[in-house]
Amino acid sequence: MTNRELRLSVGASPGQRVVAVVAGVLVAAIGAAFVVLPLVADGLLRRLTGPGDAFASYEEARDLPPGLLPPGLRDSADPNQSGPSPFIGLCGLPFLLLGLYLALRVLRTAAWLDGSRARVRGALRTRTVDLATARIEAGGTSYRDADDIDPAGGPQLRSILATGPAGTRGVTIPLRGMGLPSLPPTELRALAEAITAGRRGDGRDDDTRAVADQLRRLAQRRSTD
């Protein structure tokens, strides 16, 4: 097991980052337009349609009898009550947040292995877990390569889920590299060594050791490709 920090080859490729960031910025821009448009629509309409009626609001005509009010103000709502138009912009808020999250996730996603401790950075936060003491499970949907004819090889893992001994929220470590079908063999072996470091052979960690064995088999297959 290596004692130096090893950056894992997870995340998107440079081309995928560009596409994702452009898409995220576009979605965020559409959401921002929905948020801002109701705030400026009234002013734009006044500029385009001219001064219109002599009274701009009920406040300017509140001292007049109702019969003398312009038709547009006779049935107006309570002046202290906000109109619905500003709240229409809230419909764009989810798109704005989604676009920002998409761009941040693609740009920030990364993972490091320092001894037996794995550090995974997502869009908003970074989580750390000790693989030597965590509960390790196979994550994602397993699949076989098109040219994998070795039944002993088993299905290929797409990710591993590591949960701390206290049952805290775990971290997911993807096993796909940037534009690669899987992480390089050296990184797969480093993960397997970190998972099995210091574990007893009393049978309680058989499932965890099985995941580590699959990582080693995957590393061996990638070494011969």
N, C-alpha and C positions, 0 to 999 in steps of 0.2 A: 504494500500500500504506500502510495507516494505521500510525502509530507509537505510538498509544495502545492500551492493552489493551482488547480487545473480548470481552465474555462472549458465548459462543454460546448459542443458545436450545435446548440439548439437555436431556434429562432428562424426567422425568414431570411431568404437570400436577398442580396441587394436589389435585384429586379423585383422580387415580391414586395420588398419594403417600399419601393417607389410607387408601385401600383396601389398598395394598401393605403399609403399616406395620401396619395391623390384622391382616392375614393373617400377616405375619411374626411379630408378637407372639403370635398364637394358636398358630402352629406351634412357636415357641420355648417357650411355656408347656406345650404337650403334651410336648415333649421333656424339659423340666425336671421335669415330673411323673413321667416314667418314670425319670429319674435319681434323684430324691429318694425315690420311693415304696419301693424295696427297703430303703433305709436306715432308714425309720421303720416298716416293716411289722411287724417282730418286736415292737417295743414296743407297737404298737397291738393286735396279736393277744393279747399277754399281758394288756393291760388289758381286752379284750373277753371273753376266755375265763377270766379269773381266774388264781389261782396255779398251777393244774394240778398236776404232779408235785412232789414235795418237792425234787427236784434240778433246778436250772435248766440245768446243763451238766455235761459229763464231768469238768471240773476239780474240781467239788464232790464227785464220787463216785469219783475216781480210786483212792482207797485201798480201795474195797470190792471184793470178789470179783465177777467178771462175773455169777455166778448171782444176786446180790442187786441188780443194777442194774435200774432201771425198763425196761420194754420199749422205750421210745423212745430209750434210751441204749445198749442192748446192741449194736446194729449201727451205732453212730455212727462217723463217719470219724475220722481222726487229728485230735486237738484243735488241732494247729498248722496244719491245712489249712483255708483259707477256704472257706466254703460257696458254692454257686453263686448264691444269691439276690442278693448285692451286685452281681454282674457283669451281672445282667439289666438293671440301670439303664443300662449302656453302650449298649443298643439305642436309648435315647432321645437319646443324645449327638448323632448326626447330625441329628436333627430340631431340636435346640436350636441347633446351629451354622447349619443352613440358614435357620431363622427369623431369626436375628440378621443373617446375610449379606444376606438379602432386604431387610430393613429398612434396613440400612446402604447398600446399593447404590442403593436408590430415593432416600434422603435425601442422599447424598453425590455422586451422579453429576453432573458439571459439566465444562465445557470453556471454555478461554479462548484467544484468539489475540492474541499480543503481537508485532507486526511479522510476521516469518515463523515465529516459534516458537509451536507449539501445545502447550498444557498440558491434559491430560485427567485428571480425578480420578475414580477408581473407588471401590469399596466400601472397600478397604483401603489403597490407595496411589495416588500421583500420578505420571504419567509426562510427560516433556517431549521434544519432537522438533522439529528445525528443518525445516520443510516445504520450504525452498529447497534443501536438500541431501539430503533423504530420498528413498527410492524410494517412489513413490505408486502404489497399486493400487486398483482398484474393489473394495469389499468388500460382502458381503451379496448377496442375490438381487435383480437388477434387475427392474423391472416397468414397465408402461405405464399411464398414467392412462386411465380409461374414456373420456375425451373427447379423448385425444391421437391425432389423426389425421394428424399431420405425421411422415412417415417420416424426415425429416432430423433430427428431434428426438432420435431414438434412445431407448433405454430409460432410465428414471430411476434414478439412483444412490440407494442407501439408506445407504451409508457409504463412507468412504475409509480405507484402511490405509496408514499412513506408517511406514516402516522406516528407521532410521538407516543411514548409509553403512558403518558397521562391522558391520552385520548384527545389531545388538542388537534385543531384542524391541521391536516397534513398538507404535504406539497406533492405536486405531480411533476415528475421529471420526464419529459418527452424523450423518446429514443430515436427520433428522426433528426438528422443533421440539416444544415442549411442547404437545401437543394439536393440532399442525399437520401437514399432509402433508409439509412440508419446512421447512428453515430459511428465514428471510426473505431476500429478494434481496440486501440489503446484506451479509449474512454469507456468502452463497454467493460473491459477487464477491470479498470479502476473502480467502476461502480460495483462490480461483483465483489471485489476485495473489500471495499468499504462496507458492503452489506454483511459480509460474513466475519468481519474482524471482531475477535473477542467473543463470539457466540459459542455457547456450549453445545456439545453433541448429545444432549439428553433427549432429543426428539421434540422438544417444544418449539423449535424453530425450523422444522422440516419444510414448511411451506415457504418460508423466507429463503432457505437454502435452495429450494427448487427454482425460485425466481433467479437467484444468482447463477445457478447452473445454466439456465436458459440464456442468460446474458453471455456466459462464457462460450456456449455453443454458437450463439449468434456472432460473437467476435471471431471465432474460428472459421465460420463460413465466410465472413467478410474478408478475412485474411487470405483466403484461397481464391477469392473472386478475381 
